[in-house]
Amino acid sequence: MKSRREVLDQVGRKIRLLHYSLSTEDTYCHWIGRYYDFCLTQPVGLPAERKTEAFLTDLASRQGVAARTQSQAFAAVLFLYKDVLENPLGDVRALRAKRPSRERVSPSRDQVRQLRQALEDTPTTPTRLLVDLLYGCGLRVSEPVELRMRDVLWEEGANGQLIIRGAKGGKDRRVPIPVSCVSQLRLQMEHARAVWNLDRLNHPKVGVTLPGLLAKKYPTAPFLLQWFWIFPAEKHCDDPRTGVRVRYHVLSECIQRAVQRAARKVGLEGAVTPHVLRHAYATHSRESLDALRRLLGHSSIETTAGYLHPVIDKASNPLDDLLR
């Protein structure tokens, strides 16, 4: 029987081979580690399907986790058996936590305006520009900070486009740059170029992380301007996977904290988050449903439709009719 460490190392190697993100690796290793510990309490010889059922049922009944959390744990265990052990699970009939049906809500335009006015830039994070890209382009919180110099396409006579690469589901997409963001984005790119120049001058061996195995295939690529971050972090750090000294981008947690502070100032704490701004983009947009689906990167138009409420918007009110 393999040790816990051996199993998790094997999981980590497989995840990197498949080019999954570091956050996915952390999440899967967390749940597979908990599953490993749980299996040690189960009878020897119990089939994998029954162990998985018992694990998921325990999460739902004894630990009371949310449906989304239980589904995340199940996905990790499925990955373990299918992709790592190459022995896919059969039928698993566990007690599943009930997933509530919730309306997708978004702040009003006035609330977004209040939030923007309360935002404050810091010496290391251009918070206003990042939040404007979230709302103005319908981005997920990790997407603007992961932009590289090559991901901005300036077009003569137009505002340009952003290429969002390797988004959720591994899908690339393009979004137009809001007119109000053009000048600030150009300034930020000049700042990034200056940071890159300083690195090349003072730290020639410090590059950036690259997706997959590109750094091995093209050894000079981590040091090229086209691969440099538009929102570089203030300091260098060690790559958690390779240990190599690198320049990383601003963390999405910086946006989370900045939005939280601004929301608290204007009485919107808990009501407005970075991801809710993506909802607001979808709700406030004037694009057609199919165009909106493409801009948001949704596979299903039903997902996009969940952000819109045309029946409610056009509904009549019997009280108003009575009092006319």
C-alpha positions in Angstrom: 0.0 0.0 0.0 1.4 3.4 -0.9 1.8 6.0 1.7 -0.2 9.2 1.8 2.8 11.3 0.6 3.4 8.9 -2.3 -0.3 9.1 -3.4 -0.3 12.9 -3.2 3.0 13.2 -5.1 1.5 11.0 -7.8 -1.6 13.2 -8.0 0.5 16.3 -8.2 2.5 14.9 -11.1 -0.6 14.0 -13.0 -2.2 17.4 -12.5 0.9 19.1 -13.8 1.0 16.8 -16.8 -2.6 17.8 -17.6 -1.7 21.5 -17.2 -4.2 22.1 -14.4 -3.9 25.2 -12.3 -2.1 25.4 -9.0 -5.4 26.1 -7.2 -6.9 22.9 -8.7 -3.8 21.0 -7.6 -4.1 22.3 -4.0 -7.9 21.6 -3.9 -7.6 18.0 -5.3 -4.6 17.2 -3.0 -6.6 18.5 0.0 -9.6 16.3 -0.7 -7.6 13.2 -1.8 -5.6 13.5 1.4 -8.8 13.6 3.5 -10.2 10.7 1.5 -6.9 8.7 2.1 -7.2 9.3 5.9 -10.9 8.3 5.8 -10.2 5.1 4.0 -7.8 4.0 6.8 -10.9 3.9 9.1 -12.8 1.6 6.7 -12.8 -2.3 6.7 -9.9 -3.8 4.6 -11.2 -5.2 1.3 -14.1 -2.8 1.0 -14.6 -1.9 -2.7 -13.6 1.6 -3.7 -17.2 2.5 -4.6 -18.4 1.7 -1.1 -15.5 3.7 0.4 -16.4 6.7 -1.7 -20.1 6.4 -0.8 -19.2 6.3 2.9 -16.8 9.3 2.5 -19.4 11.5 0.7 -22.2 10.5 3.0 -20.0 11.3 6.0 -19.3 14.8 4.5 -23.0 15.4 4.0 -24.5 13.9 7.1 -21.9 14.2 9.9 -19.9 17.2 8.7 -22.8 19.1 7.0 -20.8 20.4 4.1 -22.5 22.4 1.4 -23.5 20.7 -1.9 -20.8 22.5 -3.8 -18.2 21.4 -1.4 -19.3 17.8 -1.5 -19.3 17.9 -5.3 -15.7 19.3 -5.2 -14.6 16.4 -3.0 -16.3 13.9 -5.3 -14.6 15.4 -8.3 -11.2 14.9 -6.6 -11.9 11.3 -5.8 -13.1 10.6 -9.3 -9.9 12.1 -10.6 -7.8 9.9 -8.3 -9.3 6.7 -9.6 -9.8 7.6 -13.2 -6.7 9.7 -14.1 -4.1 8.7 -11.4 -4.9 5.0 -10.6 -6.4 4.4 -14.0 -9.2 2.4 -12.4 -12.4 4.4 -12.8 -15.1 4.1 -10.2 -18.3 2.3 -10.9 -21.7 3.3 -9.6 -21.5 5.4 -6.5 -24.7 5.9 -4.5 -23.9 8.3 -1.7 -26.1 10.6 0.3 -25.7 13.9 -1.6 -26.1 17.3 0.0 -29.0 19.1 -1.5 -28.0 22.0 -3.9 -30.2 25.0 -3.3 -31.7 26.8 -6.3 -30.5 30.4 -6.1 -31.2 33.4 -8.2 -28.1 35.0 -9.8 -28.1 38.5 -8.4 -26.1 41.6 -9.3 -25.7 45.1 -7.9 -27.5 48.0 -9.5 -25.7 50.5 -11.7 -25.8 53.0 -8.9 -24.2 50.5 -6.5 -21.4 49.8 -8.9 -20.9 53.6 -9.3 -20.7 53.9 -5.5 -18.2 51.1 -5.2 -16.0 52.5 -7.9 -15.9 55.9 -6.2 -14.8 54.2 -2.9 -12.0 52.2 -4.5 -8.4 53.1 -3.7 -5.3 52.3 -5.6 -2.2 51.2 -3.7 1.5 51.6 -4.7 1.6 48.0 -5.8 -2.0 47.4 -7.1 -4.0 49.5 -9.7 -7.2 48.5 -8.1 -9.5 50.8 -10.0 -8.3 49.5 -13.4 -8.6 45.9 -12.3 -12.1 46.4 -11.0 -13.1 48.3 -14.2 -11.9 45.4 -16.3 -13.9 42.9 -14.1 -17.1 44.9 -14.6 -16.4 46.4 -18.1 -15.3 43.0 -19.7 -17.3 40.5 -17.5 -14.1 38.8 -16.3 -13.6 36.3 -13.5 -11.4 37.6 -10.7 -8.3 35.7 -11.8 -8.5 36.7 -15.5 -7.2 40.3 -15.4 -4.2 39.6 -13.2 -3.2 36.8 -15.5 -3.0 39.0 -18.6 0.3 39.1 -20.3 1.7 41.8 -22.7 0.9 39.6 -25.7 -2.8 39.3 -24.6 -3.6 42.9 -25.6 -4.4 43.6 -29.2 -4.4 47.2 -30.1 -6.1 47.9 -33.4 -5.8 51.1 -35.4 -9.0 53.2 -35.1 -10.4 50.8 -32.4 -10.1 50.4 -28.7 -8.5 47.0 -28.9 -9.2 43.6 -27.5 -8.1 41.4 -24.6 -7.4 37.7 -25.2 -8.4 35.7 -22.2 -6.4 32.5 -22.5 -7.0 29.2 -20.8 -10.1 30.4 -18.9 -12.5 28.1 -17.1 -12.9 24.9 -19.1 -9.6 25.6 -20.9 -11.4 27.9 -23.4 -9.8 31.1 -24.9 -12.0 34.0 -25.7 -11.7 37.7 -26.8 -13.4 40.7 -25.2 -13.4 44.4 -26.3 -11.5 46.8 -24.1 -13.9 49.5 -22.6 -13.1 53.0 -24.0 -12.7 54.3 -20.4 -10.0 51.7 -19.7 -7.8 52.4 -22.8 -5.6 55.2 -21.4 -5.1 53.6 -18.0 -4.3 50.2 -19.5 -1.7 51.8 -21.8 -0.1 53.4 -18.8 -0.1 50.1 -16.9 1.6 48.4 -19.8 4.3 51.1 -19.8 4.8 50.4 -16.1 5.0 46.7 -16.8 7.6 47.4 -19.5 9.6 49.4 -17.0 9.5 46.6 -14.4 10.6 44.1 -17.1 13.5 46.4 -18.1 14.7 46.6 -14.5 14.5 42.8 -14.2 16.6 42.3 -17.4 19.1 44.8 -16.1 19.4 43.8 -12.4 18.0 40.3 -12.3 18.7 38.7 -15.8 18.0 35.2 -14.5 14.5 36.0 -13.1 11.7 35.4 -15.6 8.0 34.6 -15.3 6.1 31.4 -15.0 4.8 29.9 -18.3 1.9 27.5 -18.9 2.7 23.8 -19.3 6.1 22.9 -20.5 6.8 26.0 -22.6 9.7 27.1 -20.5 11.5 23.8 -21.2 10.7 23.9 -24.9 11.6 27.6 -25.3 14.2 28.4 -22.5 14.4 32.1 -23.4 10.6 32.7 -23.4 10.3 33.4 -19.6 12.5 36.5 -20.2 10.7 37.9 -23.2 8.5 41.0 -22.9 5.6 39.4 -24.7 5.3 36.8 -21.9 5.6 39.4 -19.1 2.6 40.2 -16.8 0.7 43.4 -17.4 0.1 43.5 -13.6 3.4 42.3 -12.2 3.9 41.7 -8.5 6.1 44.1 -6.6 8.7 41.5 -5.5 10.1 38.2 -6.8 9.1 34.9 -5.3 9.8 31.2 -5.6 7.6 29.2 -7.9 5.8 26.8 -5.6 6.1 24.0 -8.2 9.7 24.3 -9.3 11.3 26.4 -6.6 12.8 28.7 -9.3 12.9 32.4 -8.5 10.3 34.3 -10.7 8.4 37.5 -11.1 4.7 36.6 -10.5 1.6 38.7 -11.1 -0.5 40.6 -8.6 -2.7 38.1 -6.7 -6.4 38.0 -7.1 -6.7 38.2 -3.3 -5.5 41.8 -3.6 -8.7 42.6 -5.7 -10.8 40.7 -3.2 -9.5 42.7 -0.3 -9.8 46.0 -2.1 -13.4 45.4 -3.2 -14.2 44.3 0.4 -12.8 47.5 1.8 -14.6 49.7 -0.7 -17.9 47.9 -0.2 -17.6 48.3 3.5 -17.2 52.1 3.1 -20.4 52.5 1.1 -22.5 50.0 3.1 -22.4 47.2 0.5 -20.2 44.7 2.4 -21.3 41.2 1.5 -23.5 42.4 -1.4 -20.7 43.3 -3.8 -17.7 41.0 -4.5 -15.4 40.8 -7.5 -17.4 37.9 -9.0 -20.7 39.7 -8.5 -19.3 42.4 -10.8 -19.2 39.8 -13.6 -22.9 39.1 -12.9 -23.5 42.9 -13.1 -21.8 43.0 -16.5 -24.1 40.3 -17.8 -27.2 41.9 -16.3 -26.4 45.5 -17.4 -25.1 44.6 -20.9 -27.1 45.6 -24.0 -25.7 42.7 -26.0 -27.9 39.9 -27.5 -28.1 36.7 -25.5 -25.8 34.7 -27.8 -23.2 37.5 -28.0 -23.2 37.7 -24.3 -22.7 34.0 -24.0 -19.6 34.3 -26.2 -18.2 37.3 -24.3 -18.7 35.5 -20.9 -17.2 32.3 -22.2 -20.2 30.1 -21.4 -20.7 26.8 -23.2 -24.5 26.8 -22.6 -26.8 29.6 -23.4 -29.0 28.5 -20.5 -26.1 29.5 -18.2 -26.1 33.0 -19.7 -29.8 33.3 -19.5 -29.7 32.8 -15.8 -28.2 36.3 -15.4 -31.2 37.9 -17.2 -34.7 38.4 -15.8 -36.9 39.6 -18.7 -40.1 38.1 -17.3 -39.6 40.0 -14.0 -38.5 43.2 -15.8 -41.6 43.3 -17.9 -44.1 42.0 -15.4 -47.2 44.1 -14.6 -48.3 44.8 -11.1 -52.0 44.4 -10.1 -51.7 47.0 -7.3 -50.4 49.6 -9.7 -53.1 48.7 -12.2 -55.8 49.0 -9.5 -54.5 52.5 -8.4 -54.2 54.0 -11.9 
